[in-house]
Amino acid sequence: MFIDYFANINTGIKMKITVWLLVCLKVCVSCLNAQSVSSAIKWIRPSKNTDAPVWGIRNGIVVALWPAAIEPKINGTEGGPRGLLRIGYDYMDVDYLVNFIAVEPVVNDDMEFSEISPSVVDDKPGKLFWAADSVSNNRFSANTSPQGIITHPDSLHPDVEQLSFYVFMEKFISGAHPYLKISIRSDNPGEVCLQIFNEMNSTTMQRCALTATMGNYSRLRLLYLKDETIDAGKLYHGYNDIDFIEKDTYSYNRMLRNKNGDYIAVAESNESFLQLADWPQQPNYIKKWGWRYRPFYKLTQYWRKEAADIDSSLTVRVNGRAKYWAGESNNVQDYISIPNGPAFENFELRENYHEGEKFYFGLSTQTVKQLIDSF
């Protein structure tokens, strides 16, 4: 019937109908393609508000907030201290905790630590963190886990998706009041973008460091710079105390650069996977098996800073430990030595604060050479 009707109308109207049908067909095909691409991207995120606050992407990076554990609970813990971003990695639908990222604002030359600074709610260590889909919805909610917002950030590659959400936190004692925007892109699943902002009531921050705080879990000992590889074993040779050990920072002009000019700092263990997965069979180590490296693969860790977003204050900072952290205990008997010697503990980029600054933290199953070549 439609064909008969179409044959009897004038040519001008025929052309308009034909164009309209072609446009509709193109739209339908685009929708089908978008649905196909979207269904192929397996995001990890809450399906309802009461789900655990865990976000990420399959075969890529995972971010969680207290009290959610990235792995099943270990020794009755809740996945680690409060006041930290839990950073994990998903591989073949199995998630493992790899590191934590702390927020450390500096006001009047004094640094405050998000995992140590007490909460105003219960006076216990660790600022409360919570998430929201937008800045306008930043009121504290202890039991709400937003899904995050999915966008298409690259007009030249509309199949690329980005999952974003905001992390808010209590005001620090110093008056600093930062918050973060967290973003993960489907075309770079091993990397998370951490963008720093400040609330209107925040004291002026000189710096707001985001530091990966648990490098010795992965026994990171090699820091790759443009002109040198820093070896923790040599840098901290002879050190065997229970505290941190600190050396000089490294200027941005010593950092690796990628093809876009971005600045990169890369760290890895100097041990093979079999050495890394090994664990001393002694009672004091078996009691603290939570420090045993559990992923079934070795990961390279890195920080990246976009060339357009740096200033001359940018530095790479690491410190070291010879023994695994044992809370605030001063009893040497509570500590166990890191197998095969001191390793880097904190690993970070530092820069004078400016609102909206971005830092990228990444995990990769590639070797350092493969990763650097891919940059």
SVG drawing of the C-alpha trace seen along z (x, -y; Angstrom):
<svg xmlns="http://www.w3.org/2000/svg" viewBox="-2 -31 76 53">
<polyline fill="none" stroke="black" stroke-width="0.4" points="0.0,0.0 2.8,-2.4 4.6,-1.6 1.4,-2.4 1.0,-5.7 4.7,-6.6 4.5,-6.0 1.6,-8.5 3.1,-11.5 5.2,-14.3 8.9,-14.1 9.7,-16.8 7.8,-15.1 9.4,-11.8 12.9,-13.3 11.9,-14.7 10.5,-11.3 13.6,-9.5 16.0,-11.8 13.9,-11.4 14.0,-7.6 17.8,-7.7 18.3,-9.9 16.1,-7.6 18.0,-4.6 21.3,-6.2 20.1,-7.1 18.9,-3.6 22.2,-2.1 24.1,-4.5 21.9,-3.6 22.4,0.1 26.2,-0.4 26.2,-2.5 24.2,0.2 26.6,2.9 29.7,1.0 28.2,0.0 27.2,3.6 30.8,4.7 32.2,2.3 31.8,4.0 31.6,1.3 31.9,2.2 29.5,-0.1 26.6,0.0 23.3,1.1 21.3,-0.5 22.1,-3.0 22.4,-0.4 25.2,1.5 28.8,1.4 30.7,-1.8 32.9,-0.1 33.5,-1.4 35.8,-0.3 36.0,1.6 36.6,5.2 40.2,6.0 41.2,2.7 41.3,0.4 38.9,0.5 38.2,-2.2 36.3,-1.6 35.5,-3.6 35.3,-2.5 33.8,-0.3 33.7,1.7 36.5,4.2 37.9,4.8 38.8,8.3 36.9,10.6 37.5,9.4 40.9,10.4 41.2,11.3 37.9,9.5 39.0,6.2 36.9,3.9 39.3,3.7 41.7,1.3 41.9,-2.0 39.3,-4.7 40.1,-8.0 41.6,-6.3 40.7,-5.5 41.1,-1.7 42.7,-1.0 42.4,2.5 42.7,4.3 40.2,6.5 41.5,9.4 39.3,12.2 36.4,11.0 38.6,11.4 39.4,8.2 42.5,7.7 43.5,4.8 46.8,3.3 47.2,-0.1 45.6,-3.0 45.5,-6.6 45.5,-9.2 44.6,-12.9 47.2,-15.1 46.5,-18.9 49.2,-21.3 48.2,-24.6 50.8,-27.0 53.5,-24.4 51.7,-21.7 50.5,-18.5 47.5,-16.6 46.8,-12.9 43.4,-11.8 43.8,-8.3 45.1,-9.7 43.2,-12.9 40.3,-12.2 36.7,-12.3 34.4,-14.9 31.7,-12.1 33.4,-9.7 36.9,-11.1 38.5,-8.0 41.3,-8.1 40.4,-8.6 38.2,-11.2 34.9,-10.0 34.7,-9.8 31.4,-9.6 30.4,-9.7 27.9,-11.5 27.1,-11.8 27.3,-15.6 28.7,-18.6 25.2,-19.8 24.5,-16.5 27.5,-16.6 25.7,-16.2 27.0,-13.4 25.3,-10.1 26.7,-7.0 24.6,-4.4 24.3,-5.8 26.4,-4.6 25.8,-6.4 26.2,-4.6 28.4,-7.3 27.7,-9.1 28.7,-7.6 29.6,-10.1 31.3,-9.9 34.3,-12.3 35.9,-11.9 33.8,-13.2 36.3,-11.6 35.8,-8.2 32.1,-8.1 32.5,-4.5 34.7,-5.5 32.9,-5.8 33.9,-7.5 32.6,-6.7 32.8,-9.6 31.7,-10.4 32.7,-12.7 34.3,-11.8 33.6,-14.3 35.2,-14.3 35.1,-15.9 36.8,-19.2 40.4,-18.8 41.5,-20.3 43.6,-22.9 40.5,-24.1 41.4,-22.5 38.3,-21.1 39.2,-19.3 37.0,-17.0 37.8,-14.8 36.3,-14.0 37.1,-10.4 37.1,-9.3 37.9,-6.1 37.9,-5.8 37.1,-2.6 40.0,-3.2 42.5,-3.2 41.0,-0.9 44.1,-0.6 44.2,-4.3 42.1,-6.6 42.0,-10.3 41.9,-12.1 40.9,-15.8 41.2,-18.0 38.8,-20.8 38.1,-22.7 34.9,-23.6 34.0,-27.3 34.7,-27.1 38.2,-25.7 41.3,-27.4 43.8,-28.1 45.9,-25.0 49.5,-25.3 49.5,-21.7 47.0,-18.8 49.0,-15.7 47.4,-12.4 49.8,-9.7 49.8,-6.0 50.5,-4.8 51.2,-1.0 54.0,-0.5 55.7,2.1 52.7,4.5 53.8,4.8 57.5,4.4 58.1,1.5 61.8,1.0 62.6,-0.5 61.6,-4.0 62.1,-4.9 63.2,-8.4 64.4,-9.8 68.1,-9.5 68.3,-7.0 66.6,-4.1 66.4,-4.6 66.8,-1.4 65.3,-1.4 67.7,1.3 70.7,-1.0 68.9,-4.2 68.0,-2.8 71.0,-0.4 71.6,0.5 68.3,-0.9 66.3,1.5 64.2,-0.6 60.4,-0.6 59.8,-4.2 59.7,-5.8 63.0,-6.8 62.9,-9.9 65.4,-11.1 65.3,-13.9 62.5,-14.4 63.0,-14.4 62.3,-17.4 59.8,-17.2 62.6,-17.7 64.0,-14.3 60.7,-12.5 59.9,-10.3 57.8,-11.9 55.2,-10.3 54.5,-11.1 52.0,-13.8 54.7,-15.4 53.0,-14.2 55.2,-13.6 55.4,-10.0 56.9,-8.3 56.9,-4.5 57.6,-2.0 57.8,1.7 59.1,4.5 62.6,5.8 61.4,9.4 60.0,11.9 56.3,12.8 57.3,16.1 59.6,14.2 56.9,11.7 54.2,14.3 56.5,16.2 55.9,15.7 58.2,16.7 56.9,19.8 57.6,18.5 55.0,18.0 55.4,14.2 54.9,13.9 52.0,16.4 50.2,14.3 50.5,11.3 49.6,13.0 47.5,10.0 50.8,8.5 51.3,11.4 51.1,10.4 47.8,12.0 47.2,11.1 48.2,13.9 50.1,11.5 52.7,8.7 51.7,5.1 53.6,2.0 52.4,-1.2 52.7,-4.8 51.7,-8.4 51.0,-10.7 50.6,-14.4 49.4,-16.1 52.0,-18.6 49.4,-21.4 48.6,-21.0 52.0,-21.3 54.2,-24.0 57.8,-24.0 56.9,-22.9 56.1,-19.3 58.2,-16.7 58.3,-12.9 58.4,-11.9 59.0,-8.5 59.8,-7.3 60.7,-3.9 60.2,-1.3 62.2,1.7 59.3,3.3 55.6,3.5 53.3,1.0 52.0,2.2 49.7,-0.6 51.0,-3.2 52.8,-0.6 56.3,-1.4 57.0,2.2 59.6,3.6 58.2,7.1 54.9,6.1 56.8,5.5 58.0,7.9 60.7,7.1 59.8,6.7 61.2,9.8 64.4,9.0 64.9,5.6 63.5,2.0 60.9,0.9 59.2,-2.3 56.1,-3.0 54.6,-6.3 54.8,-7.1 53.4,-10.4 53.6,-13.5 53.7,-16.8 52.7,-20.2 51.5,-23.6 47.8,-23.4 45.5,-24.9 41.8,-24.1 40.9,-21.5 44.4,-20.0 44.5,-16.4 46.7,-13.5 46.5,-10.1 47.3,-6.9 47.7,-3.7 48.2,0.1 49.4,2.2 50.2,5.9 52.8,4.8 56.5,4.8 58.1,1.4 59.6,1.5 56.3,2.3 54.6,-0.4 57.1,-3.1 57.1,-2.1 53.2,-2.4 53.5,-5.9"/>
</svg>
